[in-house]
Amino acid sequence: MAAAAFLKGITGLGFSTICLGLLASVVELKVAIPLVILPSLSSNVIVMVQAGKFRPTLARFRWMYLAAIPGLVAGIWFLDTTANQELSAALGVVLVAYAVFALLNPEFRLSSAMERWLAAPVGLLTGLINGATGSQVMPALPYLMSLGLDRDSLVQSINISFTLGSIVMLAGLAHLGLLNVAMLGYALAGVLVVWLGISAGGWIRSKLPEKWFRLAVLAMLIGLGTNLTRGTFA
């Protein structure tokens, strides 16, 4: 969790994806996701405060955020009814797909018309994947990266999506009985770790070129995703 927070401090994204990739190697996703949800929510809020531009970003991408809600509900149902092996494989695919896309398409741009048409489908699919696997980056992050946003707008837009997903997931997990008092205590203990990790990551980002850390994060995601998928189908 500390490593995931540290990398989020560097890049502004990826806490849940990285943390779940690590935890899912040793515990079931139905255990890992409740442990990550509160620390993830706190990490999102910290980064949102740092980035600014909350209101204009919320207004621009409101349809993506609204469409994510029914997707989250469907994804949480899928989490509760599907075998853990299938969920682990799905998470592995998400990790690799995101990393490969980011590596191969750093300059890809969508037109303003495509931005409007894709907003709701991207939100719906992101919610579905988030609810089912706990990963919050696909396909919202590639979509946002393709719009040519400045750094603060990109960080704010994806973290609003993360925060919405975390809030809905928190309610859904509680409803399904996957978030009990003991689990909540462990999750709350992770909040301090998250703050320390993000602070350390932000300090490192100010000292060294960010692009090298971005490449390291993407390489790690490919490794984690490949490991989860191979273990499932072996």
Order of alpha helices (4+ residues) and beta strands (2+ residues): alpha-alpha-alpha-alpha-alpha-alpha-alpha-alpha-alpha-alpha-alpha
